[in-house]
Amino acid sequence: MATPLSDASLMAQPTQDAAAPVIRKISISDLSEALRLGWEDFKEVPSHAIILCLIYPILGLVLARIVLGYSVLPLLFPLAAGFALIGPFAALGLYELSRRLEHGEPTPAWGAFEVMRSQSFGSMLALGALLLALFVTWVATWQAIYVAAFGYEPAAAIPDFVARVLTTPQGRWLIAAGCGVGFLFAVVAFCVSVVSFPMMLDRHVGAGEAMATSFRAVARNPVPMAAWGLIVAALLVLGMVPFFLGLAVVIPLLGHATWHLYRKVVVPDSSRSETDPYPPAIREHRSAADFPSVLFPPWPRKQRTNFYDSSE
């Protein structure tokens, strides 16, 4: 009598599991292993990884210069901290390099840009736009907190600004409120994107499914994921100290390590046999009357495959 009941319960379970990727339970040691593998990937492709990520120091210096006068000082902290919000999207090329190394594929300098051929690149852009909106909202919120503390009067110089922030009650309130609100923004961005982009690159799923998996990964591993968030924050702070130049090493390290963290958290789909993730697009015949559009390659039209079809 027990056998039919057991069989029925076992048959009911895979139906639910087949609808979503399986999340592993990881430990702190898996984080160090992901960092080690990320460093190995960085050593394999250091030159173009650094070239790709030099945009971060340059962007930070340009943003600092754009703001008029010394008014840049109140925005330095939110702009620097905001790199953690948009970093997962900006590291797409690094995930692609790690994916290529994992499959033994060539990793030329332009290999990182092959991510744009992914079937889920549109979903990646959508999620990236969400993170960018979160970044803009964070900067605007910080600006509102600063105005509430000190009004619209700009800091006269760096020593004056530091003294106002560290030695006045308004400055201490600014630190407490700003860090508290920034923590909330960071938690939201982390839960949304910790494994989302690598999963979209690997499985060609939509943004909604990738975000749901990311939330499930955090809920399944709260302590290791919290530790990973602290590791990311600490490394980003170290990278920002020498005028953002350290980000040229920190960003590729974290990007490659995030790919390996995804591999450890999300169980691979054994039903997939993906030999060429970016098959060549079928080129259509176009006449000269289509000039100047004929100068550009057509956008590849690919059939989306449901890799989680329970019927397989």
C-alpha positions in Angstrom: 0.0 0.0 0.0 2.9 2.4 0.7 4.4 1.9 -2.7 1.7 3.6 -4.8 1.6 6.6 -2.5 5.4 6.9 -2.6 5.4 6.7 -6.4 2.7 9.3 -6.7 4.6 11.7 -4.5 7.8 11.2 -6.5 6.0 11.7 -9.7 4.5 15.0 -8.5 7.8 16.4 -7.4 9.6 16.6 -10.8 6.8 18.6 -12.3 7.6 21.5 -10.0 11.3 21.1 -10.3 11.2 21.0 -14.1 9.6 24.4 -14.2 12.6 26.1 -12.8 16.4 25.6 -12.5 17.6 23.7 -9.5 19.5 25.7 -6.9 22.3 24.2 -5.0 23.2 24.8 -1.3 26.7 26.4 -1.2 29.1 27.3 1.5 31.7 30.0 2.2 34.4 27.7 0.7 32.6 27.9 -2.6 33.0 31.6 -2.6 36.7 31.4 -2.3 36.8 28.8 -5.0 34.8 31.1 -7.3 37.3 33.9 -6.6 40.2 31.5 -7.3 38.7 30.4 -10.6 37.9 34.0 -11.5 41.5 34.9 -10.9 42.6 32.1 -13.1 40.4 33.3 -15.9 41.7 36.8 -15.4 45.3 35.5 -15.8 44.3 33.7 -19.0 42.9 36.9 -20.6 44.4 39.8 -18.7 45.1 42.2 -21.6 41.7 42.7 -23.1 39.9 42.3 -19.8 41.8 45.3 -18.5 41.1 47.2 -21.7 37.4 46.5 -21.4 37.4 47.6 -17.8 39.5 50.7 -18.1 36.2 52.4 -19.0 35.3 52.4 -15.3 38.2 54.6 -14.1 37.7 56.8 -17.1 34.0 57.0 -16.5 34.5 57.9 -12.9 36.9 60.7 -13.7 34.7 62.0 -16.5 31.7 62.1 -14.2 33.7 63.9 -11.6 34.7 66.5 -14.1 31.3 67.0 -15.6 29.8 68.3 -12.4 30.5 72.0 -12.1 33.0 73.3 -9.6 33.3 71.7 -6.2 29.7 70.5 -6.3 31.1 67.2 -7.4 32.2 66.4 -3.8 28.7 65.5 -2.4 28.2 63.2 -5.4 31.5 61.3 -5.3 30.2 58.7 -2.8 26.9 57.9 -4.6 28.7 57.8 -8.0 31.4 55.5 -6.7 28.9 53.3 -4.7 26.7 53.1 -7.8 29.2 51.0 -9.7 28.1 48.1 -7.5 24.5 48.6 -8.9 25.4 48.6 -12.6 28.5 46.4 -12.5 26.7 43.1 -13.1 25.4 44.4 -16.4 28.7 46.0 -17.5 30.5 42.7 -16.8 28.6 40.9 -19.6 31.7 40.6 -21.7 33.6 39.0 -18.8 30.9 36.4 -18.4 31.3 35.6 -22.1 35.1 35.2 -21.7 34.7 32.8 -18.8 32.1 30.8 -20.7 34.5 30.5 -23.6 37.4 29.4 -21.4 35.1 26.9 -19.7 34.2 25.3 -23.1 37.8 25.5 -24.5 36.8 28.1 -27.1 39.2 30.7 -28.5 39.2 33.9 -26.4 40.4 36.7 -28.7 40.1 40.3 -27.7 36.8 40.7 -29.5 35.4 37.5 -28.0 33.8 39.5 -25.2 31.5 41.3 -27.7 30.1 38.0 -28.9 27.6 38.4 -26.0 25.6 40.7 -28.2 24.8 37.7 -30.4 23.1 35.9 -27.6 19.4 35.1 -28.0 18.7 36.8 -24.6 20.7 40.0 -25.3 17.4 41.9 -25.4 16.5 40.6 -22.0 20.0 41.6 -20.8 19.5 45.1 -22.0 16.1 45.3 -20.3 17.6 44.2 -17.0 20.5 46.5 -17.5 18.1 49.4 -18.0 16.4 48.4 -14.7 19.7 48.5 -12.9 20.5 51.9 -14.5 17.2 53.3 -13.3 18.0 52.0 -9.9 21.4 53.7 -10.1 19.8 57.1 -11.1 17.2 56.8 -8.4 20.0 56.1 -5.8 22.0 59.2 -6.9 18.8 61.4 -6.8 18.0 60.0 -3.3 21.5 60.7 -2.0 21.2 64.3 -3.4 17.9 64.7 -1.6 19.4 63.5 1.7 22.4 65.8 1.3 20.2 68.8 0.6 18.1 67.9 3.7 21.3 67.9 5.8 23.2 70.9 4.4 20.9 72.7 2.1 21.9 73.8 -1.4 25.2 75.4 -0.4 28.1 73.6 -2.1 31.2 72.6 -0.3 34.0 75.1 -0.7 36.9 72.6 -0.8 37.7 69.0 0.1 39.0 69.8 3.6 35.8 71.9 4.3 33.6 69.1 3.0 35.3 66.4 5.0 35.1 68.5 8.1 31.4 69.2 7.6 30.6 65.6 7.1 32.7 64.1 10.0 32.4 66.8 12.7 28.9 68.1 12.5 25.6 66.5 13.6 24.3 67.1 10.1 27.2 65.2 8.6 26.8 62.3 11.0 23.1 62.1 10.1 24.1 62.2 6.4 26.4 59.3 6.8 23.9 57.2 8.7 20.9 58.0 6.4 23.0 57.7 3.2 24.6 54.4 4.1 21.2 53.0 5.3 19.4 53.9 2.1 22.3 52.8 0.0 22.4 49.5 1.7 18.7 48.9 0.7 19.5 49.8 -2.9 22.5 47.5 -2.9 20.4 44.6 -1.5 17.7 45.0 -4.2 20.3 45.2 -7.0 22.2 42.2 -5.6 19.1 40.0 -5.3 18.0 40.9 -8.8 21.3 40.3 -10.5 23.6 38.0 -8.6 23.1 35.1 -11.1 20.7 36.7 -13.6 23.1 37.8 -16.3 25.2 34.7 -16.4 22.0 32.6 -16.5 20.6 34.6 -19.5 23.9 34.2 -21.3 24.1 30.4 -20.5 20.5 29.4 -21.0 19.0 32.1 -23.1 16.1 32.7 -20.7 14.1 35.9 -20.2 14.8 38.6 -17.7 11.8 37.5 -15.5 12.9 33.9 -15.2 16.5 35.0 -14.5 15.5 37.4 -11.8 13.3 34.8 -10.2 16.2 32.3 -10.1 18.4 35.0 -8.7 16.0 35.7 -5.8 15.7 31.9 -5.2 19.5 31.6 -5.1 19.7 34.3 -2.4 16.8 32.8 -0.4 18.4 29.3 -0.6 21.9 30.6 0.5 21.3 33.7 2.6 24.6 33.5 4.6 27.0 32.7 1.6 25.2 35.3 -0.5 25.5 37.9 2.2 29.2 37.1 2.5 29.5 37.4 -1.3 27.9 40.8 -1.2 30.4 41.9 1.5 33.3 40.6 -0.6 32.1 42.5 -3.6 31.7 45.7 -1.6 35.1 45.4 0.0 36.9 44.7 -3.3 35.1 47.6 -5.0 36.1 49.9 -2.1 39.8 48.8 -2.5 39.5 49.3 -6.3 38.2 52.9 -5.9 40.9 54.1 -3.5 43.6 55.0 -6.0 41.3 57.2 -8.2 39.3 54.3 -9.4 42.3 52.7 -11.1 42.1 49.5 -9.0 38.8 48.8 -10.7 40.7 47.7 -13.8 41.7 44.6 -11.8 38.8 44.3 -9.4 36.0 44.4 -12.0 37.4 41.6 -14.2 38.1 39.5 -11.2 34.6 39.9 -9.9 33.1 39.4 -13.3 34.9 36.1 -13.9 34.2 35.0 -10.4 30.5 35.8 -10.7 30.3 33.3 -13.7 31.9 30.6 -11.6 29.6 31.4 -8.6 26.6 31.0 -11.0 28.0 27.6 -12.0 28.2 26.6 -8.4 24.7 27.8 -7.4 22.6 26.8 -10.4 22.7 23.1 -11.4 23.5 22.8 -15.2 20.7 21.7 -17.4 21.7 18.2 -18.5 19.1 18.1 -21.2 20.9 20.7 -23.2 23.7 19.9 -25.7 24.9 23.3 -26.8 27.8 23.0 -29.2 27.4 26.5 -30.8 25.5 29.0 -28.6 25.6 31.6 -31.4 24.8 29.8 -34.6 25.4 31.9 -37.8 22.4 33.8 -38.9 20.8 33.0 -42.3 21.6 35.9 -44.5 18.7 37.3 -46.6 19.0 38.5 -50.1 18.7 42.3 -50.1 18.8 44.6 -53.1 20.7 47.8 -53.6 17.4 49.6 -53.2 17.7 49.0 -49.5 20.8 51.3 -49.3 22.1 52.3 -46.8 20.7 49.5 -44.7 22.6 47.0 -46.8 25.8 48.3 -45.2 24.8 46.7 -42.0 24.3 43.0 -41.2 20.7 42.0 -40.6 19.6 41.3 -37.0 19.7 37.5 -36.5 16.4 35.9 -36.2 16.6 32.9 -34.0 14.0 30.5 -32.7 13.8 30.6 -28.9 14.0 27.2 -27.3 12.3 26.3 -24.1 15.1 24.5 -22.3 12.9 23.7 -19.3 10.1 21.8 -21.2 9.0 19.1 -18.8 8.1 16.9 -21.7 11.8 16.2 -22.5 
